[in-house]
Amino acid sequence: MKFLLHRHKSILDIDKTKWNCLARNSPFLSHQFLSALENNGCVGDSTAWKPIHISLTDQNGELLGALPLYLKHDSRGEFVFDWNWADAYEHAGLPYYPKLVSAVPFTPATGQRLLVKANHDFPSIARALLAEAKDIAKSIGASSLHILFPTEKERNFLAKEHLIQRKNCQFHWHNQGYKNFDDFMDSFTSKKRKKVHRERRRVSEAGIQFEFMRGDQPSKEEWDIIYNYYANTFTKRGSLPYLNRKFFNEISKTMPDKLLVIVARFDKKPIATAICFRTNNVLYGRYWGSLADFHSLHFETCYYQGIEYCISEGLDRFEPGTQGEHKLSRGFTPMPTWSHHWIREPVFEQALTKFVIKEDMHIEAYMKELSKHTPYRQTQTHKKPIKKVS
């Protein structure tokens, strides 16, 4: 079969229904999410993320594959840190930027990148998409192509295509068929269980109550408050928020069922929020913000409430975001995440391959050590995880 490849400066150039057929259940890869980023200036010509998406059709115009792709002039919002790679290029007198990145902007969540229509030839279509991305890199003088947070199927494919594989670590919670939060707590050692109960008690005794809200349930005034808390988290760190108020306004209307807002209330007024996304089987914690600094409020809002939600909804997994060893004592376990890299300069490709091999050894040792310090009882017999179709 002959494939036709197309390049797009906007996700809006691609039919929403056809794109979503490829993206399947992912809220972040959905046409609604990506178009909201573009529509509201979070990505685009005036930002560091310039869309240059690739689509693949047959001769009849049927969309068979796609690759979300961005031209980047820095490494912000990627969560796979390569600043030292850029420094090495600079010291060698070569430009590291621009580069090409296949990822969802500002979203460190594993998901499809090489989108291929179900029941079609994945290797052939994926290989054509990858070759087109490399051609774009060569034609514009980009130093490299980076595919961030791919799935296991894609990892196996990309390794065979000789892209450099890089390992990192996040902390995820897994549902072992728990009946309720107390059932989950029974899997902890006594010492760790008491610590969690103490943290939760501090929040409840302060008179704080929680509410789960779909994206379309908060009023405009409540969304203003939610956004201000989110933006304030960035301000405290001396940076601007990645996403603007208009973005959240749009996705609360276009994908409300994929959006979960956990609201902490004191005297019925919102004092903290966690903005999450969900699929049929996974909860993704993304953005947190608060007005007041109550003891343990962050842990309750961002972790314990999310775990309770997953148990009540029968979700398999909770991914609360990047980094954070403090998540370990609260039931999250270290899990590997991956990225793959094509480097145009052969000398740098060889050097970075050696670097990644050494880095991988450190990450593996780090994860092994962390696994010794989980709060779970060693003699615990885990129940079988709940399984749902994504």
Secondary structure as GFF3:
##gff-version 3
##sequence-region A 1 390
A	DSSP	beta_strand	4	8	.	.	.	ID=ss1
A	DSSP	three_ten_helix	11	13	.	.	.	ID=ss2
A	DSSP	alpha_helix	16	23	.	.	.	ID=ss3
A	DSSP	alpha_helix	31	39	.	.	.	ID=ss4
A	DSSP	beta_strand	49	51	.	.	.	ID=ss5
A	DSSP	beta_strand	53	57	.	.	.	ID=ss6
A	DSSP	beta_strand	63	67	.	.	.	ID=ss7
A	DSSP	beta_strand	70	72	.	.	.	ID=ss8
A	DSSP	alpha_helix	83	91	.	.	.	ID=ss9
A	DSSP	beta_strand	99	102	.	.	.	ID=ss10
A	DSSP	beta_strand	115	116	.	.	.	ID=ss11
A	DSSP	alpha_helix	122	140	.	.	.	ID=ss12
A	DSSP	beta_strand	144	148	.	.	.	ID=ss13
A	DSSP	alpha_helix	152	160	.	.	.	ID=ss14
A	DSSP	beta_strand	164	174	.	.	.	ID=ss15
A	DSSP	alpha_helix	181	185	.	.	.	ID=ss16
A	DSSP	alpha_helix	190	205	.	.	.	ID=ss17
A	DSSP	beta_strand	208	214	.	.	.	ID=ss18
A	DSSP	alpha_helix	220	236	.	.	.	ID=ss19
A	DSSP	alpha_helix	245	254	.	.	.	ID=ss20
A	DSSP	three_ten_helix	256	258	.	.	.	ID=ss21
A	DSSP	beta_strand	259	266	.	.	.	ID=ss22
A	DSSP	beta_strand	269	278	.	.	.	ID=ss23
A	DSSP	beta_strand	282	290	.	.	.	ID=ss24
A	DSSP	alpha_helix	297	299	.	.	.	ID=ss25
A	DSSP	pi_helix	300	304	.	.	.	ID=ss26
A	DSSP	alpha_helix	305	313	.	.	.	ID=ss27
A	DSSP	beta_strand	317	319	.	.	.	ID=ss28
A	DSSP	three_ten_helix	325	330	.	.	.	ID=ss29
A	DSSP	beta_strand	333	343	.	.	.	ID=ss30
A	DSSP	alpha_helix	346	371	.	.	.	ID=ss31
###
